[in-house]
Amino acid sequence: MTPLHATSGQVESPTIYLCYEPCSTAFAGKLAEYRRSNHDVDEYESRTTRSVSDPESAHIKERLRKQIAEADLLVCIVDQATFADEWIGWEIAQAVMPECNKPLVGVLLREHNRRPASMHNRGAIIVPFKSDAIRRAIEWALSKEASTEDYTLLDD
Protein backbone atom coordinates (compact mmCIF):
# COMPACT_ATOMS: atom_id res chain seq x y z
CA MET A 1 0.00 0.00 0.00
CA THR A 2 1.35 3.44 -0.88
CA PRO A 3 2.12 5.46 2.27
CA LEU A 4 0.08 8.58 2.94
CA HIS A 5 2.78 10.39 4.88
CA ALA A 6 5.77 9.69 7.04
CA THR A 7 6.37 11.08 10.50
CA SER A 8 9.56 10.55 12.49
CA GLY A 9 10.67 7.81 10.10
CA GLN A 10 7.40 5.93 10.56
CA VAL A 11 5.13 5.30 7.57
CA GLU A 12 1.37 5.53 7.99
CA SER A 13 -1.18 3.92 5.73
CA PRO A 14 -4.57 5.54 5.13
CA THR A 15 -7.43 5.16 7.56
CA ILE A 16 -10.71 4.17 5.93
CA TYR A 17 -14.28 4.53 7.08
CA LEU A 18 -15.89 1.31 5.86
CA CYS A 19 -19.65 1.29 5.33
CA TYR A 20 -21.56 -1.87 4.57
CA GLU A 21 -24.77 -3.71 5.34
CA PRO A 22 -24.72 -6.22 8.22
CA CYS A 23 -25.21 -9.04 5.69
CA SER A 24 -21.80 -8.08 4.23
CA THR A 25 -19.85 -8.40 7.49
CA ALA A 26 -17.80 -11.32 6.14
CA PHE A 27 -16.67 -9.18 3.19
CA ALA A 28 -15.86 -6.29 5.53
CA GLY A 29 -13.68 -8.68 7.52
CA LYS A 30 -11.66 -9.42 4.39
CA LEU A 31 -10.53 -5.78 4.38
CA ALA A 32 -8.82 -6.19 7.76
CA GLU A 33 -5.47 -5.05 6.31
CA TYR A 34 -6.80 -1.47 6.28
CA ARG A 35 -6.89 0.66 9.40
CA ARG A 36 -10.50 1.65 10.07
CA SER A 37 -11.89 4.62 11.95
CA ASN A 38 -15.04 2.54 12.63
CA HIS A 39 -13.15 -0.55 13.78
CA ASP A 40 -15.68 -1.77 16.38
CA VAL A 41 -17.88 -4.05 14.26
CA ASP A 42 -20.56 -4.59 16.92
CA GLU A 43 -20.86 -0.86 17.56
CA TYR A 44 -20.99 -0.10 13.83
CA GLU A 45 -23.61 -2.72 13.06
CA SER A 46 -25.78 -1.65 16.01
CA ARG A 47 -26.73 1.47 14.00
CA THR A 48 -29.26 -0.63 12.10
CA THR A 49 -31.35 -1.21 15.24
CA ARG A 50 -32.91 2.22 14.71
CA SER A 51 -34.06 4.21 11.72
CA VAL A 52 -31.71 6.99 10.66
CA SER A 53 -34.60 9.45 11.16
CA ASP A 54 -35.37 8.25 14.71
CA PRO A 55 -34.54 11.01 17.24
CA GLU A 56 -32.97 8.28 19.40
CA SER A 57 -30.34 7.85 16.66
CA ALA A 58 -28.72 11.22 17.44
CA HIS A 59 -25.93 9.71 19.57
CA ILE A 60 -25.23 7.07 16.90
CA LYS A 61 -25.02 9.76 14.21
CA GLU A 62 -22.65 11.86 16.30
CA ARG A 63 -20.32 8.89 16.82
CA LEU A 64 -20.40 8.02 13.11
CA ARG A 65 -19.76 11.66 12.09
CA LYS A 66 -16.66 11.67 14.26
CA GLN A 67 -15.42 8.38 12.77
CA ILE A 68 -16.04 9.64 9.22
CA ALA A 69 -14.11 12.85 10.00
CA GLU A 70 -11.17 10.80 11.37
CA ALA A 71 -10.87 8.75 8.16
CA ASP A 72 -8.89 9.65 5.06
CA LEU A 73 -11.62 8.28 2.77
CA LEU A 74 -14.88 6.33 2.76
CA VAL A 75 -15.03 2.83 1.29
CA CYS A 76 -18.49 1.37 0.69
CA ILE A 77 -19.10 -2.34 0.09
CA VAL A 78 -21.93 -2.43 -2.44
CA ASP A 79 -24.22 -5.46 -2.22
CA GLN A 80 -27.57 -6.00 -3.95
CA ALA A 81 -29.61 -3.79 -1.57
CA THR A 82 -26.96 -1.24 -0.55
CA PHE A 83 -28.48 1.41 -2.82
CA ALA A 84 -31.59 1.43 -0.60
CA ASP A 85 -29.89 1.29 2.83
CA GLU A 86 -30.79 4.50 4.67
CA TRP A 87 -27.79 4.40 7.00
CA ILE A 88 -25.29 3.92 4.18
CA GLY A 89 -26.89 6.79 2.26
CA TRP A 90 -26.59 8.96 5.36
CA GLU A 91 -22.95 7.97 5.95
CA ILE A 92 -21.98 8.79 2.37
CA ALA A 93 -23.86 12.10 2.53
CA GLN A 94 -21.86 13.01 5.67
CA ALA A 95 -18.57 12.09 4.00
CA VAL A 96 -19.16 14.35 1.00
CA MET A 97 -20.29 17.39 2.98
CA PRO A 98 -17.93 20.35 2.43
CA GLU A 99 -16.54 20.15 5.98
CA CYS A 100 -15.52 16.49 5.41
CA ASN A 101 -15.06 16.17 1.64
CA LYS A 102 -13.81 12.56 1.77
CA PRO A 103 -12.87 10.63 -1.37
CA LEU A 104 -15.23 7.73 -2.11
CA VAL A 105 -14.49 4.17 -3.20
CA GLY A 106 -17.34 1.79 -4.00
CA VAL A 107 -16.52 -1.92 -3.93
CA LEU A 108 -19.00 -4.02 -5.91
CA LEU A 109 -19.65 -7.53 -4.66
CA ARG A 110 -21.34 -8.23 -8.01
CA GLU A 111 -20.91 -6.19 -11.16
CA HIS A 112 -24.66 -5.53 -11.54
CA ASN A 113 -25.15 -4.17 -7.98
CA ARG A 114 -26.44 -0.59 -7.87
CA ARG A 115 -24.50 1.87 -5.79
CA PRO A 116 -26.26 4.33 -3.49
CA ALA A 117 -27.55 7.52 -5.14
CA SER A 118 -25.41 9.54 -2.71
CA MET A 119 -22.31 8.15 -4.49
CA HIS A 120 -23.35 9.40 -7.94
CA ASN A 121 -21.53 12.42 -9.39
CA ARG A 122 -19.22 12.65 -6.38
CA GLY A 123 -15.93 11.61 -7.97
CA ALA A 124 -16.27 8.06 -6.65
CA ILE A 125 -14.22 5.23 -8.05
CA ILE A 126 -16.10 1.94 -8.37
CA VAL A 127 -14.17 -1.34 -8.43
CA PRO A 128 -14.85 -5.07 -8.08
CA PHE A 129 -14.18 -6.87 -4.79
CA LYS A 130 -10.60 -7.82 -5.70
CA SER A 131 -7.79 -6.93 -3.30
CA ASP A 132 -5.52 -5.39 -5.94
CA ALA A 133 -8.37 -3.32 -7.44
CA ILE A 134 -9.36 -2.08 -3.97
CA ARG A 135 -5.77 -1.16 -3.08
CA ARG A 136 -5.28 0.73 -6.36
CA ALA A 137 -8.65 2.51 -5.99
CA ILE A 138 -7.75 3.69 -2.50
CA GLU A 139 -4.36 4.94 -3.66
CA TRP A 140 -5.91 6.68 -6.65
CA ALA A 141 -8.78 8.23 -4.65
CA LEU A 142 -6.30 9.75 -2.20
CA SER A 143 -4.06 11.13 -4.93
CA LYS A 144 -6.59 12.75 -7.26
CA GLU A 145 -8.08 16.22 -7.25
CA ALA A 146 -11.70 16.59 -6.14
CA SER A 147 -14.09 15.88 -8.99
CA THR A 148 -17.73 15.16 -9.62
CA GLU A 149 -16.90 12.69 -12.39
CA ASP A 150 -17.26 9.05 -11.28
CA TYR A 151 -14.85 6.33 -12.41
CA THR A 152 -15.34 2.59 -12.84
CA LEU A 153 -12.79 -0.19 -13.07
CA LEU A 154 -14.58 -3.47 -13.71
CA ASP A 155 -12.18 -5.46 -15.86
CA ASP A 156 -8.76 -6.07 -14.47
C-alpha positions, -999 to 999 in steps of 0.1 A, spaced: 0 0 0 13 34 -9 21 55 23 1 86 29 28 104 49 58 97 70 64 111 105 96 105 125 107 78 101 74 59 106 51 53 76 14 55 80 -12 39 57 -46 55 51 -74 52 76 -107 42 59 -143 45 71 -159 13 59 -196 13 53 -216 -19 46 -248 -37 53 -247 -62 82 -252 -90 57 -218 -81 42 -198 -84 75 -178 -113 61 -167 -92 32 -159 -63 55 -137 -87 75 -117 -94 44 -105 -58 44 -88 -62 78 -55 -50 63 -68 -15 63 -69 7 94 -105 16 101 -119 46 119 -150 25 126 -132 -6 138 -157 -18 164 -179 -41 143 -206 -46 169 -209 -9 176 -210 -1 138 -236 -27 131 -258 -16 160 -267 15 140 -293 -6 121 -314 -12 152 -329 22 147 -341 42 117 -317 70 107 -346 95 112 -354 82 147 -345 110 172 -330 83 194 -303 79 167 -287 112 174 -259 97 196 -252 71 169 -250 98 142 -226 119 163 -203 89 168 -204 80 131 -198 117 121 -167 117 143 -154 84 128 -160 96 92 -141 128 100 -112 108 114 -109 87 82 -89 97 51 -116 83 28 -149 63 28 -150 28 13 -185 14 7 -191 -23 1 -219 -24 -24 -242 -55 -22 -276 -60 -39 -296 -38 -16 -270 -12 -5 -285 14 -28 -316 14 -6 -299 13 28 -308 45 47 -278 44 70 -253 39 42 -269 68 23 -266 90 54 -230 80 60 -220 88 24 -239 121 25 -219 130 57 -186 121 40 -192 143 10 -203 174 30 -179 204 24 -165 201 60 -155 165 54 -151 162 16 -138 126 18 -129 106 -14 -152 77 -21 -145 42 -32 -173 18 -40 -165 -19 -39 -190 -40 -59 -196 -75 -47 -213 -82 -80 -209 -62 -112 -247 -55 -115 -251 -42 -80 -264 -6 -79 -245 19 -58 -263 43 -35 -275 75 -51 -254 95 -27 -223 82 -45 -233 94 -79 -215 124 -94 -192 126 -64 -159 116 -80 -163 81 -67 -142 52 -80 -161 19 -84 -142 -13 -84 -148 -51 -81 -142 -69 -48 -106 -78 -57 -78 -69 -33 -55 -54 -59 -84 -33 -74 -94 -21 -40 -58 -12 -31 -53 7 -64 -87 25 -60 -77 37 -25 -44 49 -37 -59 67 -66 -88 82 -46 -63 97 -22 -41 111 -49 -66 127 -73 -81 162 -73 -117 166 -61 -141 159 -90 -177 152 -96 -169 127 -124 -173 91 -113 -149 63 -124 -153 26 -128 -128 -2 -131 -146 -35 -137 -122 -55 -159 -88 -61 -145 
